[in-house]
Amino acid sequence: MYKYWLPLLVLALLSLQACSYTERIKDGSTAYERKQFSVAIPMLQKEFKKAKENRIKGQKAYELAESYRRTHQYKEAANWYAEASQLRYANDAALQQAKMLQQAEDYELAIQAYRTAGRDAGDANRYLEYIQACRQAKQWLALADSSVFSIENLPFNTDATDFSPALQNENTLVFSSDREESEGKKNYKWTNKKFFDFYSLDLKTDSLKRLEVSNWDPDFHQGNLVFSADGQWAFFTECGSDKKEGVDFCRLMMAEKAGSSWSKAKEIRLGGKFVNYMHPCIDPQGRWLIFAANDKKGFGGYDLYISLWVSSEERWSEPQNMGNEINTQGNEVFPALDTDTLYFASDGHAGMGGLDIFKAPRLLDRWVKPQNLKAPINSGADDFGLIVNPYAEKEDSIIRKGYFSSNRNTGRGSDDIYAFTEALPKEPIESDTLEEKEFQLLLAGMVKEVIPADSLNGEAAQENPLMGASVRISTQDTVWIMGSDVDGSFFSQLDTNETYFFQTTKAGYFTALDTLSTFNLNIPADTNQWTLAIQIELAPFEKGKEIVLENVYFDYNKWDIRPDAAAELNKLVRLLNENPDLNIEMGSHTDCRGRESYNQSLSQKRAESTMQYLIQAGISDSRLQAKGYGESSPAASCDCNSCTEEEHQRNRRTSFVILD
């Protein structure tokens, strides 16, 4: 389930606008814009009460909701989103209210809010996948007591942010925190607390101390510390900028053991500019480095990548995306390895609200479909950073033990660290490998980029596999979202006697709508598996590039829309309905014959007439502009007296361009 926000406080490190510098803040909106959310909240509350105009009150309510969301106060955020929605401020306020209720585990109210948000958006089933996730989460919570997992909030947690546990050795647990003992001289304005620092807990004596490494800069955010199996190397995330008002980026750092301390940390160069790299994970043999990054070439949000150690050159290889079985258009973060199983957190796979923890075993050199660990490991809040304890004593009834982080509302602070135990199930688990498998109907999909000519009727010039497209598959009752892999492929399982609707989107491309029916399939009776194929084509668009509407002609000295032009304009109406975020300028052009002033006036009337046709067809006027160009922008750059009739015809055209 793709979500459009990354709510985790520790991922606030990833904000690209620096907010670590100090300046005088005079009002709540300025504090909000500077991402100083803890400073903004009391100011915005006062400003909301003083505001007289609904527009201003709506703005303050929305900024309050966002500030509460980004500081993990979900109930308060939901209330302020509701206030903003009632004041008709921000199109997404009702949807965000539903999401906050979901994260607060108020699933019944969340379901109602999603339905309301869908109706407000003109499609009652628009958020069906979220409603399904809420119902599923309720079931998981109801079964939590019978789960094979048990959890414990550890006593060293405080009201600060404590997260990302890692085992340095059998007796030492290291984690990140912004508690008051942290070394840095500055406070982080997002939370008004210290920058994140590392702490070390002796598991035998329960003694806790700050991990003092003089070679590591305390005035940067530092988190997600992990160690190589031999204890000789440390890897961590460092975020920040040396410049007072610079842009903050996160990078991966590594340091070598130097006696009883550590060497100066060095950045791991992975090649990408303007990319955040974070959450390192190293396999026991030191061959693989798995991490999260927000490379724009990925599936969306933060994806997991893998890099291999090139011993002959003493460097890490170019990162490879781990593919659409793991990654989604949401965020996949905090990877950890336990032999042949990858654990990670995601808000893109179907979950309970915020980030959920998933596991993906590796079989035949491929990561298989991730499994949600469900409640009580997961909750409506953010659950992340799970590690397995390789030093735990073996017990007959225990499969594994470990630790994870969560900001659920039963904790002591913003983020807390929990211990977990996974026991053997009391009843044997049924497996379809022990029984004859039922018939499976499979889908093999392919998303391709098609490069069309410069008109709505243009033939495709070329086709290329397209990675990272979002494929929304729905029926009357269900909906799910997949991403196309590096080779453009995606795979799923279908039911017979259904009609499936595909809505495929990717930033910078026109939306594609397709259908596939599984009625009346001619499948041999003795077949246990059948595969259907679908190819989806996405056409890119370029903002500011002219697209000509063919067959849109006007009578002499007229600007009325003729019946033969309506068919072409209806294609544009359909295109705009399928791409509700597109805004366009309608342009009308004449040839060079006649007076320039007359041509300019006539073309403006024709552009406005075309725009009015779109408005009457249901397109909002806020998405449209009309501009008559007269003879000023010819398609054929010939001298007026020497233009052929064909060139004059090329210059007489109706077109549109996509605006920013």
Secondary structure, 3 states (H helix, E strand, C coil): CCCCCCCCHHHHHHCCECCCCCCCCCCHHHHHHCCCHHHHHHHHHHHHHHCCCHHHHHHHHHHHHHHHHHCCCHHHHHHHHHHHHHCCCCCCHHHHHHHHHHHCCCHHHHHHHHHHHHHHCCCCCCCHHHHHHHHHHHHHHHCHHHCCEEEEECCCCCCCEEEEEEEEECCEEEEEECCCCCCCCCEECCCCEECCEEEEEECCCCCEEECCCCCCCCCCEEEEEEECCCCCEEEEEEEECCCCCCECEEEEEEEEEECCEECCCEECCCCCCCCCEEEEEECCCCCEEEEEECCCCCCCCCEEEEEEEECCCCEECCCEECCCCCCCCCCEEEEEEECCEEEEEECCCCCCCCCEEEEEEEECCEECCCEECCCCCCCCCCEEEEEECCCCCCCCCEEEEEEEEECCCCCCCCEEEEEEEEECCCCCCCCCCCCCCCCEEEEEEEEEEECCCCECCCCCCCEEECCCCEEEEECCCCEEEEECCCCCEEEEEECCCCEEEEEEECCCECCEEEEEECCCCCCCCCCCEEEEEEEEEECECCCCCCEEECCCCCCCCCCCCCHHHHHHHHHHHHHHHHCCCCCEEEEEECCCCCCHHHHHHHHHHHHHHHHHHHHHCCCCHHHEEEEEEECCCCCCCCCHHHCCHHHHHHHCEEEEEECC
